[in-house]
Amino acid sequence: MDYGGTKLFDAINGKLIVSCQALPEEPLHSPFIMGRMARAAALGGAAGIRANSVEDIREIKKEVALPIIGIIKQVYDGSDVFITPTAKEVEALFREGVDMIALDATDRIRPDGATIEQAFPMLRRAFGDQLFMADCATFEEAARAAELGFDCVATTLSGYTAATRGRALPDLEMAERLVKTVSVPVIAEGGISTPEELKALFGVGVHAAVVGSAITRPLELTRRFVAATRAFDPIE
């Protein structure tokens, strides 16, 4: 199905997007596994998938007919920006035909030395009608991203940058303030661990929400449960 333009936002309005990702060092790192993870999410009622890498996205497309938010995580020396950090990654996702491309829209300097204010207008011109999602860490970054012409803004990086480290997640305050301020859809993402937190975010008016680790990362989930047992370790 073609999810271009407003169709995508209609499809995810008030609904859950599941992030299906596994890093190279994780046991589930595999396009095949991510495809099946996306299929499980779709069967469970997810309205969209967020995925990392062309290889994973290609496999996920075989398994589900849901809109896909694509990213490419790529680390470059000298920059903390790693979510779709350059035009090279944007072009790869564009050629693959993802419904929306998400990229870091923080105030951090990008690998090529540019700011988001310098980089995004060029991306918009180069990739025409492609939908873009701004992964932000602060209200100010998201408000600026909306002004730059991003199609939606997200709280994805709140708590994950040097300036926001230690912030309580999910960032309900940032989400609520954005809903009241910007004219584009607000996507809640980052640190959503329970259905109750998800309900709270929809309660302040977010358009949609992305949940990843709490659904699709058994390694991290197991560590959380194991940590709860440590108080009961036998004393030697």
Buried (B, 14 or more C-beta within 10 A) or exposed (E): EEBEEEEBBEBBEEBBBBBBBBEEEBEBBBBEBBBBBBBBBBEEEBBBBBBBBBBBBBBBBEBBEBBBBBBBBBEEEEBBBBBBBBBEBBBBBBEBEBBBBBBBBBBBBBBBEBEBEEBBEEBBEEBEEBBBBBBBBBBEBBBBBBEBEBBBBBBBBBBBBEEBEEBEBBBBBBBBBBBEEBEBBBBBBBBBBEEEBBEBBBEBBBBBBBBBBBBBBEEEBEEEEEEEEEEEEEEE
